[in-house]
Structures are given as C-alpha cells and as structure tokens.
Amino acid sequence: MQDYELIVIGSGPSGRRAAVQAAKLGKSVLVIEKTSRLGGVSVHTGTIPSKTLRETVLNLTGWRERGFYGLAYRVKQDIAAGDLTIRLTKTLDHEVEGLKHQFIRNHVHMMHGAARFLDSHSLEVTLDAGEIQLVRGQRIVIAVGTRPYRPDSVPFNGTTVVDSDGIINLQKLPNSLAVIGAGVIGVEYATIFSALDVRVTLIEPRDSFLDFIDRELLAEFVHQLRDRGVTFRLGDPVETINMEHGQPIVMLAGGRRVRAEMVLYTAGRVGNVEALELDRCGLAVDNRGRITVDPTTYQTAVPHIYATGDVIGFPSLASTSMEQGRIAACHAFGENVPPPPRFFPYGIYSVPEISTVGMTEEEVRSRHIPYETGVARFRETSRGHIMGLQGGLLKMIVSLKTRKLLGVHIVGEGATELVHIGQAVLNLHGTLDYFLENTFNYPTLAEAYKIAALDAWNRMTPRVAGREEAEIENAEQADAAE
C-alpha cells in the first residue's frame, strides 16, 4: 500500500487546484481519475465543451456580424454536426496537455482508475488494465463532480432524446429542439442552438427560471430570445415523452404537445458518488448524491476528508470550485487562508451572455436599503455601434446613503468579461464616484460602466458640499450593518 499526505479523487477544477496547492506546500499528492484522460467533467462533458460549442456556433454562423449584414449573413452556409466537433477536439487536447504538464512540474502523482473506500484513510483503485492498487492518504479530497440526472421515465436513446453529455456528441443537427429544464445548462444550450437557427422550445415546470438573476436583466434576456423565435413553456410540467414515427413528443400537464426532432433533458444533476462506497468512511449523501461540508473549510463529517466542487452543490461553478479546492488543501495542512471576498461573479454562457455580481434589485429592496440604479445599453456606446450590437444592457445598483456599489448585472456580448470591473469595485467597497471620475478606454464596451454611473448620478440627490465627516461615517456604518 502506497502512502500519500493527500489523495484527491477527481481531476476537475477543484481537484486539480487542491492537488497543486498541496504540492506547492511540499506534500506528497496523488490524484485518482477514473477516466483515461485528466480534466474531469469540466473538461470533457461540461464547462469546456459547452463554451467551445458556443464559440464555434457564433463564429460559423457569423452571429456577431448580423447587426450589420442582416439575419441572412453566414460565415458557413451549411453547418453540420461535424463542423462543431473539430474545434472541440483541439480545445480538449490543449486542456488535457496543459493539466498533465502542470501535474508533472509540481510532482503530483497520477493514477487512472475507479476508486472506492476501504476505510476513512484507505482506498482501493481498479486501474484501467484491471489491476488493483491500494493507497492510503493522511487526508483525502473528494472532487468527483456530477453527472446528468436521468429519470427512468425519460426514454433516453442518445439520438433524439439526450442529456447534456450526449448533446456534445451529435451526429446530426436537429431542425427543432425541445429543452426540458430552464436551469443554467438548459438555457445555455437552448440559446446556442437558437443561434444555429434551430427552432427551440424551452420547457420549465415552474412559473419562473434563473431566479437568482436580477428581474430587469432577465426580462431583457427573455425579450431578446422571444424576438428571435424561442418559445417558452413555463409553469407546465412534463407528463410523458412519447415516440411517434421515430420523433419525440413531449406531453405537458396543461394539455400541450411539444413536437421536436430532438429533446434535451437538463432537469438537474447528481453526484458521482455511488462507486466510492462512502459508507465505509462514515459519510452519507442526500437524494442527489451531494455531500454536506463546512462552508468555510469544506471539511465533511469526517474531519480529515474534504469535499469540493459540484459534488457539494451550489454554486457549482468551475471558478468557485477551484477556490474551494485551494482552501481545502490549505486548511488540511494548517495554512491560514484569508476569508474569501464577499462577492463572486456568476456567469451564464448563453447567447447573449449573462453575468452578475453582488445584490440584485430584489435583494436590495427586501433588505430595505435606500438605493438607486443606473442603466446603460450597449447600443449607447461607440464600441457597440462599431460591433453592430442591437441588444445588451449593464445595470448597476448604488446605495443612496454611502454611494457604495451594491451590485452589477450585465446581459450581452462580453458580459462575463465585463463583470470583473464591477467585482473589483464591489469587493474593494468602492463607490459610484470611481466610475464617474476614472477614464475608460474609448471606444470599449466597458464605457457602459460610466454611462450607467452617470444615469444613476442623474437620479440621485447631489452630494452636499461640506457634509460633516461624522455623518458620512454614520452612513457607512449603517450600510455595513445592512
């Protein structure tokens, strides 16, 4: 039995960050990956494939140029499924090679095989060739990720009824697509295929979707999708999915029939924990295979075992998963880690993108914080004119008491990049004045921050000259307490 100071099960974003962090602390580290290639769900079926598919679709369709050249503009007239996989294959190869090289230069050991617990420190690994290897870890990080939830009632067949893993391996593009589940994954794929001019119907049993997104922003997003023909079926649960003449028919509780060449089922994910036999190490999971952890250290109920990434649930982002892995590794070996910033950005790689950081207007109102908003539309910027943008909106929320930034919400081209300006100002407790007084490159979409700030300033009572410092301090304290 080989001994390691840290064993990491899974090589996705949180697993690899935990492994590299521990290695940089001088610890002996083993990463166990059940597949033949490193990277985990994020690289092979999740984050990287879906974002690569999105970029490929936008390039081949000429989507970004249609504002100038019209809806009929195409870079490639007849786009086939094979066109979408060429770029994906190259991207995945680069990702895997980069990760492998990172492990090698940091002296992280790798083992490819399926792991299961023997006790809280020992693991049995069935290697690809069938050989059994026993390993022991002083500390263990579980970073096995998730897989699509596949209820027995859904007739998955890999061609006309698929999940989010199967959608990236299509042999033929459909003319119509019904997406069941309007979560982040469902919305991303629905809008990507809509950009391919596939007729899309988005089905969600609840009356609303993406409830963590600012309502004004979501209204703009929905308007853009409806404008290009996406159909929404909200508040109408799926009863059955039947096959008629080889084509799926989605039967809704309200009596509607949604006919489409393909159905994409994206209603949830479950943790990849069955094979681990967690009961042997004293751990249990919920009904979706998620492990409960301490939200600041990522320790499980067994103190020397940690869990990170999607297997612990919300927010299930690659970016936050990486930080979870780093924090877990540092805590495991007694390294002090500063508390994470209060706000982190959330990005949805739909078409158009959505990204948000800080409080939504609904959250601000529920906390009874006096506030004002400022809005800028991308078409108000010179860069937006140059790019031919018809849509796109940046919204900022500002405290009336202290002028501090409370939240930034963006929908449109480059939203997931632009949001980091707001993130920095927010976590540094900056105010509206930063955007009013600083110079932005011109022409850029980032100029929308200044336009939104001016819009907010025009709505606010001007700051009184000579205001007493004590009043300012009292207002800041009141805002901090809120």
ABEGO torsion letter per residue (X at the ends): XBBBABBBBEABAAAAAAAAAAAAAGBBBBBBBABABBGEAAAAABAAAAAAAAAAAAAAAGAAAAAAAEAABBABABBBAAAAAAAAAAAAAAAAAAAAAAAAAAGBBBBBEBBBBABAABBBBBBAAGBBBBBBBABBBBBAEBBBBBBAABBBAGAABBBAAAAAABABBBABBBBBEABAAAAAAAAAAAAAGBBBBBBBABABBGAABBAAAAAAAAAAAAAAGBBBBBGBBBABBBBBGGBBBBBBAAGBBBBBABBBBABEBBBBAAAAGAAAAGBBBBAAGBBBBBAAAGBBABAABBBBEAAAEOAGBAAAAAAAAAAAAAAAAGBBBBBBBABBBBBBBBOBBBBBBEBBAAAAAAAGBBBBBBBBBAAABAAAAAAGBABEBBBBBBBAAAGBBABBBBBEBGAAAAAAAAAAAAAAGBBAAAAAABBBBOBBAAAAAAAAAAAAAAABBBBBBGBBAAAAAAAAAAAAAX
